Every structure is written in structure tokens, then in C-alpha cells.
């Protein structure tokens, strides 16, 4: 089961990661709480979140390289990850929205709080354990590239959200078009989940 090199490209992995990053959850709530104070606080929080992503990705890659590509453990994790992605996609499509995007976020005051929130984010733990770990047996020369690309993607997306959250008018525009974002990300997650499941079976 050579998931990354034969079945799932690096670009596909990054698209799946991006779709997860824009899914509302603890990370975006923490970022929103920081960015509503000021853009500077939001960008600092975005940098912290991207650093945690790099940490998770590095740990996943290191662990993935110690496991046999054809092991039953990786196959089981891939199935779990695929089911999880399809579950998240279905919730994005059928769960009704109440109010605006991440309405009434908590006031996160320090980068330490943002970092702790991200480190204990259960959605991130499941994503990296069930999705990224089965796909982490990249060739040695691509492991560092994977980590760098995932950190850069996270910094870009979280930085964009920091700008959005710190500007109420821009935030309202996103709220009005949230359904389009939901459909696009749900489709990406479902496609990747299906591909991961097909590669595992």
C-alpha cells in the first residue's frame, strides 16, 4: 500500500489539509478570538497555529516512516481516516448554520492559549493520525517537503482568516457566501476520503 507515491499525490494531500483548515473548529475559534482584538494579534495566532501544524506533520512523518507501508495498522488507520473525512463532509452539507461564522468567539489573549488549543484539538489529532499517518510513508527526500508545504499552507490560510476576522465587513461577506465554501470543502473532503479508502482496500 504505497499511498502517497502511487495513489495520493502531495498536491492532493495539501488540498485535503486546506479543506480541513477552513472547517470551523477549535483552531478557528481561537484564531477568531485573537483576531477580533487586532490584526497583529490575529497574525501572531496564525503563526502559532502554523507552527503546531508543522509539529503535527513532523511527528506524523517520523512515525509513518517507522511503519511498514503494507501493514494492517496503516490500512486500518486509512479506513478510519477515510470514514472521518466523509463524516466531516456530510456534516458540512447537512448541518444547518446558526448565525454568522463563529459567532461570539472567546477572547483569547495569549499565543500560549492559542497553541494549547491547537495541540489539544481532537479534530487535528484524528486528521493527522487517521489521514496523514497512512499517507506519511513518502520517500525520504519528500518528507521535509511535505512538512514545509503543510506549514506554509496553514500559515497562508490562518493568516487570511486573521485578516477576515479582524475586519467585520469582510467577515460579513464571508458569512453571506458560507454555503459555497461548505459545498466546495465538503466535496474536496469526500473525494479525498474516497480515494484514501480505495487505496487502503
C-alpha positions as CSV (number, residue, x, y, z in Angstrom):
1,X,0.0,0.0,0.0
2,X,2.1,2.9,-1.3
3,X,-0.4,5.5,-0.6
4,X,1.5,8.8,-1.2
5,X,3.7,7.9,-4.1
6,X,1.4,5.7,-6.1
7,X,-2.1,6.7,-5.2
8,X,-2.2,10.1,-3.5
9,X,0.0,13.0,-4.6
10,X,1.4,15.7,-2.4
11,X,-0.9,18.2,-4.1
12,X,-3.9,16.1,-3.2
13,X,-2.8,15.8,0.4
14,X,-2.4,19.6,0.6
15,X,-5.9,20.2,-0.8
16,X,-7.3,17.8,1.9
17,X,-5.4,19.7,4.6
18,X,-6.6,23.0,3.3
19,X,-10.2,21.8,3.4
20,X,-9.8,20.7,7.0
21,X,-8.2,24.0,8.0
22,X,-11.2,26.1,6.8
23,X,-13.6,23.8,8.6
24,X,-14.9,25.6,11.7
25,X,-13.4,24.1,14.9
26,X,-11.3,24.9,18.0
27,X,-8.4,26.4,15.9
28,X,-10.6,28.9,14.1
29,X,-12.4,29.8,17.2
30,X,-9.2,30.5,19.0
31,X,-7.9,32.5,16.0
32,X,-11.1,34.5,15.8
33,X,-10.8,35.4,19.4
34,X,-7.3,36.7,18.9
35,X,-8.0,38.5,15.6
36,X,-11.0,40.4,16.9
37,X,-8.6,42.2,19.2
38,X,-6.4,43.3,16.3
39,X,-4.9,42.1,13.1
40,X,-1.5,41.9,14.8
41,X,-2.8,39.6,17.4
42,X,-4.5,37.5,14.8
43,X,-1.4,37.1,12.7
44,X,0.6,36.1,15.7
45,X,-2.0,33.5,16.5
46,X,-1.9,32.3,12.9
47,X,1.9,31.9,13.2
48,X,1.4,29.8,16.3
49,X,-1.2,27.6,14.7
50,X,1.0,27.1,11.6
51,X,3.9,26.1,14.0
52,X,1.6,23.5,15.6
53,X,0.7,22.2,12.2
54,X,4.4,21.8,11.4
55,X,4.9,19.9,14.7
56,X,2.0,17.6,14.0
57,X,3.2,17.0,10.4
58,X,6.7,16.3,11.5
59,X,5.6,13.8,14.2
60,X,3.3,12.1,11.7
61,X,6.0,11.8,9.0
62,X,8.6,10.5,11.5
63,X,6.1,7.9,12.8
64,X,4.9,7.0,9.4
65,X,8.5,6.2,8.2
66,X,8.9,3.7,11.0
67,X,5.8,1.7,9.9
68,X,5.7,-0.8,7.1
69,X,3.8,0.6,4.1
70,X,1.8,-2.6,3.8
71,X,1.0,-3.1,7.5
72,X,-2.5,-3.8,8.6
73,X,-2.2,-0.9,11.1
74,X,-1.8,1.6,8.3
75,X,-4.7,0.1,6.4
76,X,-6.9,0.3,9.4
77,X,-5.9,3.9,10.1
78,X,-6.5,4.8,6.4
79,X,-10.1,3.3,6.6
80,X,-10.7,5.3,9.9
81,X,-9.4,8.5,8.3
82,X,-11.5,8.0,5.1
83,X,-14.6,7.5,7.1
84,X,-13.8,10.5,9.3
85,X,-13.3,12.7,6.2
86,X,-16.6,11.6,4.7
87,X,-18.3,12.2,8.1
88,X,-17.0,15.8,8.2
89,X,-18.0,16.4,4.6
90,X,-21.6,15.2,5.3
91,X,-21.9,17.4,8.4
92,X,-20.8,20.5,6.3
93,X,-23.6,19.8,3.9
94,X,-26.5,18.9,6.1
95,X,-25.8,20.7,9.4
96,X,-27.8,24.0,9.5
97,X,-25.9,27.2,10.1
98,X,-27.0,29.2,13.1
99,X,-26.0,32.9,12.9
100,X,-22.7,34.1,11.4
101,X,-19.4,32.4,11.1
102,X,-18.0,31.5,14.6
103,X,-20.3,34.0,16.3
104,X,-19.3,35.2,19.7
105,X,-15.7,33.8,19.8
106,X,-13.9,33.6,23.2
107,X,-11.4,36.3,23.9
108,X,-8.0,34.5,23.5
109,X,-5.4,36.8,25.0
110,X,-2.1,34.9,24.6
111,X,-0.4,32.9,22.0
112,X,0.1,30.2,24.6
113,X,-3.6,29.7,24.9
114,X,-3.9,29.5,21.1
115,X,-1.1,26.9,21.0
116,X,-2.6,24.8,23.7
117,X,-6.0,24.9,22.0
118,X,-4.4,23.7,18.8
119,X,-2.3,21.0,20.5
120,X,-5.4,19.5,22.1
121,X,-7.7,19.9,19.1
122,X,-9.4,16.5,18.7
123,X,-10.2,17.1,15.1
124,X,-6.5,17.7,14.3
125,X,-5.4,14.6,16.2
126,X,-7.9,12.4,14.2
127,X,-6.9,14.0,10.9
128,X,-3.2,13.6,11.3
129,X,-3.5,10.1,12.9
130,X,-6.1,8.7,10.6
131,X,-5.4,10.6,7.4
132,X,-1.9,11.8,7.3
133,X,-0.2,8.9,9.0
134,X,-1.2,6.3,6.4
135,X,0.0,8.7,3.8
136,X,3.2,9.6,5.5
137,X,5.5,6.9,4.0
138,X,6.8,9.4,1.5
139,X,10.3,8.9,0.1
140,X,13.0,10.5,2.4
141,X,13.6,13.4,0.0
142,X,9.9,14.4,0.2
143,X,9.3,14.2,3.9
144,X,10.7,17.6,4.6
145,X,8.9,19.0,1.6
146,X,5.6,17.7,2.9
147,X,6.1,19.3,6.3
148,X,7.2,22.6,4.8
149,X,4.2,22.7,2.4
150,X,1.7,21.9,5.1
151,X,3.1,24.6,7.4
152,X,3.1,27.1,4.6
153,X,-0.5,26.2,3.7
154,X,-1.6,26.6,7.3
155,X,0.2,29.9,7.6
156,X,-1.5,31.2,4.4
157,X,-5.0,30.1,5.4
158,X,-4.8,31.1,9.0
159,X,-3.3,34.4,8.0
160,X,-6.2,35.0,5.6
161,X,-8.7,34.2,8.4
162,X,-6.9,36.6,10.7
163,X,-7.5,39.3,8.2
164,X,-11.1,38.3,7.7
165,X,-11.8,38.1,11.5
166,X,-10.2,41.5,12.2
167,X,-12.4,43.2,9.6
168,X,-16.1,42.9,10.3
169,X,-17.2,43.9,6.8
170,X,-15.1,41.3,5.2
171,X,-16.3,38.8,7.7
172,X,-20.0,39.5,6.8
173,X,-19.2,38.9,3.1
174,X,-17.8,35.5,4.0
175,X,-20.9,34.8,6.2
176,X,-23.2,35.5,3.2
177,X,-21.2,33.1,1.0
178,X,-20.5,30.5,3.6
179,X,-22.7,27.9,1.8
180,X,-20.4,28.0,-1.3
181,X,-17.4,27.4,1.0
182,X,-19.2,24.5,2.7
183,X,-20.0,22.8,-0.6
184,X,-16.5,23.2,-2.0
185,X,-14.7,21.9,1.1
186,X,-17.2,19.1,1.6
187,X,-16.6,17.9,-2.0
188,X,-12.9,18.0,-1.5
189,X,-13.0,16.1,1.7
190,X,-15.4,13.5,0.3
191,X,-13.3,12.9,-2.8
192,X,-10.1,12.6,-0.8
193,X,-11.8,10.3,1.7
194,X,-13.0,8.0,-1.1
195,X,-9.5,8.0,-2.7
196,X,-7.9,7.1,0.6
197,X,-10.4,4.3,1.2
198,X,-9.8,2.9,-2.3
199,X,-6.0,3.0,-1.7
200,X,-6.4,1.2,1.6
201,X,-8.6,-1.6,0.4
